[in-house]
Amino acid sequence: MSTPNIAEFTTLKEITDDNITSLLYYGPSGCGKSWFAGTAGPRTLFFNIGNGIKTLKSPAFMKAYPTANEMIITTINEDVGASGIPSVAEAFDKISDTIDFALKQFPEKFDTVVIDDASALRRFALIKGLEINQKLSKSKSLAMSKSVDLLVKAVQDFGVEMDLIEQFVAGYTVIFKDHGKHFIMTAHERNIFKKGDSIGEIPTLYKIKPGFTGQTFPDTVPAYFDWVFRAEVVNGSIFRARTIGDDLITAKCRDGGVFGSVETNPNFLTMLNKVANLKKGV
């Protein structure tokens, strides 16, 4: 009789916390997402795929965080050529390959990995999805796109995009924890409106979620992250992070009771230190 494959049992007090955090930081344009990602400090591997590097090179950011100059930056774009449509989908896989290379070749040089931002990652995944569906004869979108120099998408292409994004997030949130690396992904937000019951009634804002494709998918991706914070800007100059969600806004923090529901001028390293100190009883 074979021995059943049973997981080990232990008590809660015997489990040590790795203090490694994954964070999805989302919000509208101009609310300080790239700026916040830059507060991860000089020991950061920063994937500049959404042009957030302009924020980090700004005089204001450099004055506030001069040591950020030591960040390791890698910029990845799709080679679209003159037509605007890539001949081969490369960027999505290149991000994964670059992460794997960095974790193997120089892991001692960084503590945090930033992917800025998810909108660009989604586009890379969509282009790869077009290529996959063409190979599987599920869609002719890629051939049509190249014939008209315009990105043409079918419903099934979005489905592959979502599968690729979920696979990426599910995989790398675990991989980064296993390697002792914090993970920050920035994303734009998606506003969901509820239609009125009567004709002519103005739709009302129903939900604010991270901006991923699909009806239910914006709920799936945040589940993989320890923290999901919504970035806000008040009066054009006061930047905040909402750490606790409500009926309208998607937000969460698995380190409950550490932060206020709204944190002004949030700083990633400061937040990590606060969590670590509270766990030590400092």
C-alpha positions in Angstrom: 0.0 0.0 0.0 1.5 3.3 -1.0 2.0 6.1 1.5 -0.4 9.0 0.9 1.1 12.4 0.0 0.2 14.4 3.1 1.4 18.0 3.8 3.2 18.7 7.1 1.4 20.2 10.1 2.8 22.9 12.4 1.6 25.5 14.9 1.3 29.2 13.9 3.9 30.2 16.4 6.5 28.0 14.7 6.0 29.7 11.3 8.4 32.6 10.6 7.4 35.4 8.4 9.7 36.0 5.4 8.8 39.8 5.3 8.8 39.7 1.5 6.1 41.8 0.0 4.4 41.9 -3.4 2.4 45.1 -4.2 0.0 46.1 -6.9 0.0 49.9 -7.0 -2.7 51.3 -9.3 -4.5 54.5 -10.0 -5.3 57.1 -12.7 -2.6 58.8 -14.8 -0.5 61.4 -12.9 -1.1 60.1 -9.4 2.5 59.3 -8.6 2.7 55.5 -9.4 6.2 55.7 -11.0 7.3 58.1 -8.3 6.2 55.6 -5.6 7.9 52.8 -7.3 11.1 54.8 -7.3 10.9 55.0 -3.5 11.9 51.3 -3.4 15.5 52.7 -3.2 18.8 52.2 -5.0 18.7 48.4 -4.7 15.9 48.0 -7.2 15.7 46.3 -10.6 13.4 48.6 -12.5 11.6 47.4 -15.7 10.9 50.6 -17.6 8.2 49.4 -20.0 5.7 52.3 -19.6 8.2 55.2 -19.8 8.0 55.9 -16.1 11.7 56.5 -16.2 10.9 60.1 -17.1 9.5 60.6 -13.6 12.6 59.1 -12.0 14.9 61.3 -14.0 12.9 64.5 -13.2 14.7 67.1 -11.1 12.1 66.9 -8.3 12.6 63.1 -7.9 16.3 63.3 -8.1 16.4 66.0 -5.4 14.1 63.9 -3.1 15.8 60.6 -3.8 19.4 61.1 -5.1 20.5 57.5 -4.2 17.9 56.3 -6.8 20.6 56.9 -9.4 22.0 53.6 -8.4 18.9 51.7 -9.5 19.4 49.0 -12.2 17.2 50.0 -15.1 16.2 47.8 -18.1 14.0 49.2 -20.9 12.0 46.7 -23.0 9.8 47.6 -25.9 8.3 45.7 -28.8 10.2 46.2 -32.1 7.2 47.4 -34.2 9.2 48.7 -37.2 7.7 51.1 -39.8 4.3 49.4 -39.9 3.6 49.7 -36.2 3.0 45.9 -36.0 5.8 43.7 -34.7 7.0 41.0 -37.1 7.7 38.7 -34.1 6.2 39.0 -30.6 9.3 39.3 -28.3 8.7 41.8 -25.5 6.6 39.6 -23.2 9.0 36.7 -23.2 12.0 39.1 -23.0 10.7 40.4 -19.7 10.6 36.9 -18.2 13.9 36.0 -19.7 15.5 39.1 -18.3 14.1 38.5 -14.8 15.3 35.0 -14.8 18.8 36.1 -15.9 19.0 38.8 -13.2 17.9 36.4 -10.5 20.6 33.9 -11.6 23.5 36.2 -12.5 23.4 39.1 -10.0 20.7 38.6 -7.3 23.0 40.2 -4.7 22.6 43.6 -6.4 18.9 44.2 -5.9 16.2 43.6 -3.2 13.1 44.8 -5.2 11.8 44.2 -8.7 9.5 46.9 -10.2 7.5 46.4 -13.4 6.2 49.8 -14.5 3.6 49.4 -15.8 0.9 46.7 -16.3 -0.6 48.5 -19.3 2.5 47.9 -21.4 2.8 44.4 -20.1 -0.8 43.7 -21.2 -0.1 45.0 -24.7 3.0 42.8 -24.9 0.8 39.8 -23.8 -1.9 40.7 -26.3 0.6 40.8 -29.2 2.0 37.4 -28.1 -1.6 36.2 -27.9 -2.2 37.2 -31.5 0.8 35.1 -32.5 -0.3 32.1 -30.4 -3.8 32.2 -31.8 -2.5 32.4 -35.3 -0.3 29.3 -34.8 -3.3 27.4 -33.3 -5.6 28.6 -36.1 -7.9 30.2 -33.5 -7.6 33.7 -34.9 -6.5 35.5 -38.0 -6.0 38.8 -36.2 -2.2 39.0 -36.6 -2.4 38.5 -40.4 -5.2 41.0 -40.6 -3.2 43.5 -38.5 -0.1 43.3 -40.7 -2.2 43.7 -43.9 -3.8 47.0 -42.7 -1.0 48.3 -40.4 -3.5 48.4 -37.5 -3.7 46.2 -34.5 -6.9 44.1 -35.0 -8.1 42.1 -32.0 -10.7 39.3 -31.6 -12.4 38.2 -28.4 -10.3 35.0 -28.3 -7.1 37.2 -28.4 -8.1 39.0 -25.2 -8.6 35.6 -23.6 -5.0 34.5 -24.3 -3.8 37.9 -23.1 -5.6 37.3 -19.7 -4.1 33.8 -19.5 -0.6 35.1 -20.1 -0.9 37.9 -17.5 -2.3 35.6 -14.9 0.4 33.0 -15.5 3.0 35.8 -15.3 1.7 37.2 -12.0 0.9 33.9 -10.4 4.4 32.6 -11.2 6.5 35.6 -10.4 4.9 36.5 -7.1 6.0 33.1 -5.9 9.4 33.2 -7.6 10.3 36.5 -6.1 9.3 35.4 -2.7 11.4 32.3 -3.1 14.4 34.5 -4.0 13.7 37.0 -1.2 12.8 39.9 -3.5 10.0 42.4 -3.1 7.8 42.9 -6.1 6.0 46.1 -7.2 3.8 46.3 -10.3 2.1 49.5 -11.2 -1.1 49.7 -13.2 -3.8 52.1 -14.3 -7.3 51.9 -13.0 -10.5 50.8 -14.5 -13.7 52.6 -13.6 -16.9 50.5 -13.8 -20.2 52.4 -14.1 -23.7 51.1 -13.2 -26.4 52.1 -15.7 -29.5 53.8 -14.4 -32.9 52.0 -14.3 -34.6 54.6 -16.3 -33.9 56.0 -19.8 -31.7 59.0 -19.7 -30.5 58.4 -16.2 -26.7 59.2 -15.8 -24.6 56.1 -15.0 -23.0 56.1 -11.6 -19.5 55.0 -10.7 -19.9 51.6 -9.2 -16.3 50.2 -8.8 -12.7 51.3 -9.1 -10.4 48.4 -9.9 -6.9 47.8 -11.3 -7.0 48.1 -15.1 -6.9 44.6 -16.5 -8.9 43.2 -19.4 -12.1 41.3 -18.8 -15.2 41.6 -16.6 -14.0 39.4 -13.7 -10.2 39.4 -14.3 -9.6 42.7 -12.4 -10.5 40.7 -9.3 -8.3 37.7 -10.2 -5.0 39.5 -10.5 -5.0 41.4 -7.1 -5.5 38.1 -5.3 -1.9 37.2 -6.0 -0.5 40.3 -4.3 0.1 40.9 -0.6 -0.8 44.6 -0.9 -3.1 46.3 -3.3 -3.0 50.1 -2.9 -4.9 52.6 -4.9 -2.9 55.8 -5.7 -4.6 59.1 -5.3 -3.6 62.8 -5.8 -5.5 65.6 -3.9 -5.3 69.3 -4.9 -2.8 68.4 -7.6 0.1 68.1 -5.2 -0.8 65.8 -2.2 -0.1 62.1 -3.1 -1.7 59.4 -1.2 -2.1 55.6 -1.1 -5.4 54.0 -0.1 -4.5 50.8 1.7 -8.0 49.6 2.7 -10.8 49.0 0.3 -14.5 49.7 0.5 -17.6 49.2 -1.6 -16.2 51.4 -4.3 -12.4 51.0 -4.2 -10.4 47.8 -4.5 -7.5 47.8 -2.0 -6.1 45.4 0.6 -3.2 44.8 2.9 -2.3 41.4 4.3 -0.3 43.1 7.1 -3.5 44.3 8.7 -3.5 47.1 11.3 -0.1 48.5 10.2 -1.1 51.4 8.0 -3.9 53.9 8.1 -6.6 53.6 5.6 -4.9 56.4 3.7 -1.2 57.0 3.7 0.1 60.5 2.6 3.3 60.7 0.6 3.8 56.9 0.7 7.3 55.5 0.6 7.9 51.8 0.0 11.0 51.4 2.1 9.4 53.3 5.0 6.4 51.0 4.8 8.5 47.9 4.8 10.4 49.2 7.8 7.2 49.9 9.7 5.9 46.4 9.1 9.3 44.9 10.2 9.5 47.0 13.3 6.0 46.2 14.4 6.6 42.5 14.0 9.8 42.9 16.1 7.8 44.8 18.8 9.8 48.0 18.2 
